[in-house]
Amino acid sequence: MLIDWSVRDLDVFLALADTLNFRRAAERCHLSQPAVSGVVTRLERSVGSRLFDRSTRAVQLTAVGQVLLDQVRLLRRQADASAQAVRDVVELRAGRVRVAALPSLAATVVPRAFARFAALHPAVRLEMADTLSGPAFDLVRAGQVDLALTAANPDYADLHYTPLVSDGFVLLLPASHPLAAAAGPLRWADAADLDHISMPRPTSVRQYAEAALLQGGRRFEPRFEVEHLATITAMVAAGLGVAALPELAALVAPSAQVVQRRLTAPDLRRPIGLVTRQGQALSPAALAMVALLDDEAQRLVPPPGG
């Protein structure tokens, strides 16, 4: 049996089955009575049996018609449920958004964006993976997250990168350090001979620090290597050294015992952007999240020279 019925055909059948009157069925469907008769005839031809017994005084469902009625009602409920599910996703009443982010961004930009999103769209599920740049790109490529908020990386040219902001570098110093009282920014050369606390390779923080000192002909050899930003701040507060961090990273664990000074010469900036898969459209929920992440990044990172 070849079934070639439209939703409109099924609605005409349901209208006639409910009213058992061709005129009222035609009015309900905004069709002429001959058009309703034509739909019924086509359905009967398709199933190979009469669906309605017709007389001059009454229209009645046949046994085959009753079976079809039960199935069409089920199909119509399923179609309505499917359409509603799609509308819920489009109108942000359902779905999920999965974001990967660098630890410095997962602790600053993302929570603020998530809080605003949750207030606007409480039924959409939010997921976050705080990870380093390389794994964040890999999660996007594997489809395990919708997007990543991370630093630019030319090694992942197969993914789409949308720049948002760029944050400069600051030097974290113990409040008692002589340079902490200096007015204005410091040069990287001013910090070259100090004991540094830094993140291990291949983090972007470490790479930028190495590049900055290399421009002055110096090798970057930190005294301590730790993975967590809160640990770096705590070690600086304890007087164990200084730390060169991007501005967003320096916001993660502020301390009254730590002073920040802008680093210049060279004036390095770490580009931050959104990474998505090439050629794959984001869901409405993910697009709404992108707008909030962009807005929060702009709020937290001052413009160059600002």
C-alpha distance (Angstrom), angle and dihedral (degrees) to the residues before:
residue distance angle dihedral
M1 . . .
L2 3.78 . .
I3 3.79 110.5 .
D4 3.79 115.4 -159.8
W5 3.80 104.1 162.0
S6 3.76 127.0 147.3
V7 3.80 125.1 -145.6
R8 3.80 85.8 -110.4
D9 3.82 90.4 57.2
L10 3.79 90.6 51.7
D11 3.81 91.8 48.6
V12 3.83 90.2 52.7
F13 3.80 90.1 50.3
L14 3.82 91.0 49.2
A15 3.78 92.1 48.7
L16 3.80 92.1 52.4
A17 3.82 92.3 43.9
D18 3.82 89.8 52.0
T19 3.82 97.6 44.4
L20 3.83 101.0 28.1
N21 3.79 84.4 -151.4
F22 3.79 125.2 103.6
R23 3.80 94.2 -152.8
R24 3.81 94.8 51.5
A25 3.80 91.5 42.8
A26 3.81 89.5 52.5
E27 3.81 91.2 49.9
R28 3.81 92.1 49.0
C29 3.80 91.7 50.7
H30 3.83 94.8 39.1
L31 3.79 90.9 -121.7
S32 3.78 136.4 120.8
Q33 3.80 119.3 -99.3
P34 3.83 91.6 -113.1
A35 3.81 88.7 53.7
V36 3.81 90.6 53.4
S37 3.79 90.2 48.0
G38 3.80 89.6 50.4
V39 3.81 92.1 53.3
V40 3.80 91.8 49.2
T41 3.78 92.0 48.1
R42 3.79 90.7 50.7
L43 3.81 91.3 50.1
E44 3.77 92.1 48.6
R45 3.77 91.3 49.5
S46 3.80 89.4 50.3
V47 3.83 95.1 52.8
G48 3.79 93.5 37.2
S49 3.79 95.2 -126.9
R50 3.79 141.6 77.6
L51 3.78 115.0 -90.4
F52 3.80 98.0 -172.0
D53 3.80 133.3 34.0
R54 3.78 107.6 -140.0
S55 3.78 129.2 -162.6
T56 3.76 133.8 160.6
R57 3.79 89.0 -95.4
A58 3.82 107.2 33.0
V59 3.78 147.7 20.7
Q60 3.79 117.4 -148.2
L61 3.79 134.7 177.9
T62 3.78 116.2 -112.4
A63 3.79 121.4 -137.1
V64 3.81 89.0 -98.0
G65 3.79 89.2 48.0
Q66 3.81 91.3 53.4
V67 3.80 91.6 52.6
L68 3.78 90.5 48.5
L69 3.81 90.3 48.1
D70 3.79 91.7 56.1
Q71 3.80 91.8 49.3
V72 3.81 95.0 44.4
R73 3.80 91.1 51.6
L74 3.79 88.9 52.3
L75 3.81 92.0 47.4
R76 3.80 91.2 48.0
R77 3.80 92.0 51.4
Q78 3.80 90.0 49.3
A79 3.80 91.9 48.2
D80 3.80 91.5 49.2
A81 3.81 90.8 48.2
S82 3.80 91.0 49.8
A83 3.79 92.0 49.3
Q84 3.80 90.6 48.6
A85 3.80 91.3 50.1
V86 3.79 90.1 53.3
R87 3.81 91.5 47.2
D88 3.80 90.1 50.2
V89 3.81 90.8 55.8
V90 3.80 93.6 44.2
E91 3.81 92.1 47.5
L92 3.84 92.9 43.4
R93 3.79 96.3 -112.4
A94 3.80 91.8 122.0
G95 3.80 142.0 12.2
R96 3.77 134.0 70.5
V97 3.78 141.1 -100.5
R98 3.81 121.3 -146.7
V99 3.80 118.1 -162.3
A100 3.80 131.4 -176.9
A101 3.79 117.7 -161.1
L102 3.76 142.4 173.3
P103 3.83 111.1 -99.7
S104 3.81 91.2 -109.5
L105 3.80 90.1 53.5
A106 3.79 94.9 39.0
A107 3.80 87.8 58.8
T108 3.82 98.0 44.0
V109 3.80 120.3 18.7
V110 3.80 100.7 26.7
P111 3.84 100.4 52.7
R112 3.80 91.0 51.6
A113 3.80 91.8 49.1
F114 3.82 91.8 44.6
A115 3.81 91.6 51.6
R116 3.80 92.3 52.1
F117 3.80 92.1 44.7
A118 3.82 93.1 49.2
A119 3.80 90.9 51.7
L120 3.81 91.0 52.2
H121 3.81 99.3 38.2
P122 3.83 109.1 21.7
A123 3.81 94.7 167.2
V124 3.82 94.4 60.6
R125 3.79 113.5 92.4
L126 3.80 116.9 -128.9
E127 3.81 125.2 -154.8
M128 3.80 129.5 -179.5
A129 3.79 134.4 -171.0
D130 3.79 114.5 -164.7
T131 3.76 106.0 -155.2
L132 3.76 144.3 135.8
S133 3.79 122.9 -78.7
G134 3.82 99.0 -97.5
P135 3.82 95.8 50.7
A136 3.82 90.1 43.7
F137 3.81 90.6 58.4
D138 3.80 90.2 46.6
L139 3.82 91.6 52.2
V140 3.80 90.1 54.4
R141 3.80 92.5 47.4
A142 3.82 91.3 49.9
G143 3.81 91.8 49.5
Q144 3.81 91.9 -119.7
V145 3.82 91.4 125.0
D146 3.79 131.1 29.1
L147 3.78 94.6 -134.3
A148 3.77 143.4 -10.8
L149 3.78 129.9 -136.2
T150 3.77 105.2 -149.2
A151 3.78 147.9 120.0
A152 3.78 120.0 -68.3
N153 3.79 117.2 -91.8
P154 3.83 121.7 -175.2
D155 3.82 90.0 -159.0
Y156 3.82 89.3 75.5
A157 3.79 99.8 57.3
D158 3.81 90.9 142.7
L159 3.82 89.1 71.8
H160 3.79 126.9 69.6
Y161 3.80 115.8 -108.9
T162 3.81 122.7 -165.4
P163 3.83 113.8 -170.6
L164 3.80 116.9 -135.3
V165 3.81 111.5 166.8
S166 3.78 140.9 -23.7
D167 3.78 123.9 -135.2
G168 3.78 124.7 -153.3
F169 3.79 127.2 -138.8
V170 3.78 129.4 -95.4
L171 3.77 131.7 -169.9
L172 3.78 116.3 -126.7
L173 3.81 111.5 -146.5
P174 3.80 134.2 177.4
A175 3.80 107.7 -100.3
S176 3.80 89.0 -118.6
H177 3.82 94.4 54.3
P178 3.85 115.1 114.1
L179 3.83 91.7 -126.0
A180 3.80 90.5 54.8
A181 3.79 90.0 75.2
A182 3.81 93.9 51.1
A183 3.77 116.2 117.6
G184 3.79 117.7 -125.7
P185 3.80 129.2 -0.5
L186 3.79 127.9 -26.6
R187 3.78 127.8 -133.0
W188 3.78 120.9 -120.7
A189 3.80 86.3 -120.3
D190 3.81 89.1 61.3
A191 3.79 88.9 62.2
A192 3.79 99.0 38.4
D193 3.81 96.4 99.0
L194 3.80 97.1 40.7
D195 3.79 124.9 102.4
H196 3.79 105.9 -96.0
I197 3.78 131.4 -154.4
S198 3.79 110.0 -156.8
M199 3.76 144.7 157.5
P200 3.81 119.7 -95.3
R201 3.78 126.5 -102.9
P202 3.00 133.5 -55.5
T203 3.81 94.8 31.5
S204 3.80 116.9 117.2
V205 3.83 90.1 -123.6
R206 3.80 91.1 59.8
Q207 3.80 93.3 43.8
Y208 3.79 93.3 52.8
A209 3.81 92.7 48.4
E210 3.79 91.2 50.2
A211 3.81 91.6 48.6
A212 3.81 92.9 48.9
L213 3.79 95.0 52.9
L214 3.79 92.4 40.4
Q215 3.81 88.6 61.9
G216 3.80 86.7 62.4
G217 3.79 92.5 46.5
R218 3.82 94.2 -104.6
R219 3.79 130.0 125.0
F220 3.77 118.0 -131.2
E221 3.79 109.3 -128.1
P222 3.81 110.4 164.8
R223 3.77 119.3 -156.1
F224 3.81 92.3 -140.0
E225 3.80 131.5 28.9
V226 3.81 117.3 -162.0
E227 3.78 132.9 161.9
H228 3.80 104.5 -141.8
L229 3.78 126.1 73.0
A230 3.80 93.6 -145.3
T231 3.80 88.7 56.3
I232 3.80 91.4 51.9
T233 3.80 91.9 52.4
A234 3.80 92.3 46.7
M235 3.81 91.6 50.8
V236 3.81 91.2 49.2
A237 3.81 89.7 49.5
A238 3.81 88.7 52.2
G239 3.80 90.2 55.9
L240 3.79 96.4 -112.0
G241 3.79 94.5 129.8
V242 3.80 145.3 -60.4
A243 3.78 130.7 -76.0
A244 3.80 133.2 -147.5
L245 3.79 108.9 -147.5
P246 3.80 138.5 162.1
E247 3.79 112.8 -100.2
L248 3.80 94.1 -107.5
A249 3.79 91.8 49.6
A250 3.80 89.9 51.2
L251 3.82 89.1 57.7
V252 3.79 93.8 61.0
A253 3.82 99.9 83.8
P254 3.81 111.3 9.8
S255 3.79 117.0 -168.0
A256 3.80 132.6 -168.1
Q257 3.82 87.5 -137.5
V258 3.81 92.4 58.5
V259 3.81 127.4 76.4
Q260 3.80 124.6 -162.4
R261 3.79 125.3 -145.0
R262 3.80 125.4 -176.4
L263 3.81 114.5 -112.2
T264 3.79 120.7 -138.1
A265 3.80 141.1 162.6
P266 2.95 92.5 84.8
D267 3.79 99.1 31.8
L268 3.79 97.7 -154.7
R269 3.77 121.6 -172.1
R270 3.78 126.1 -167.3
P271 3.83 111.0 -140.5
I272 3.80 114.0 -135.1
G273 3.78 122.6 -163.7
L274 3.77 149.1 144.6
V275 3.80 121.3 -86.4
T276 3.80 120.9 -156.0
R277 3.79 136.1 162.1
Q278 3.78 116.8 -84.2
G279 3.80 114.3 -105.8
Q280 3.81 95.7 5.3
A281 3.78 118.1 116.4
L282 3.78 117.5 -135.9
S283 3.78 120.2 -123.1
P284 3.82 118.4 -106.5
A285 3.81 88.7 -104.9
A286 3.81 92.4 51.3
L287 3.82 90.8 48.4
A288 3.80 89.8 52.3
M289 3.81 89.1 50.6
V290 3.81 91.3 50.6
A291 3.80 90.3 56.5
L292 3.81 91.8 51.3
L293 3.81 93.9 46.1
D294 3.80 89.8 51.0
D295 3.79 91.6 49.4
E296 3.80 94.4 48.4
A297 3.80 92.5 46.5
Q298 3.80 89.8 53.0
R299 3.80 90.2 49.9
L300 3.81 94.6 50.8
V301 3.80 101.4 41.0
P302 3.79 117.9 63.6
P303 3.81 115.4 -139.8
P304 3.82 118.4 -102.1
G305 3.75 108.7 -74.5
G306 3.81 91.1 13.6
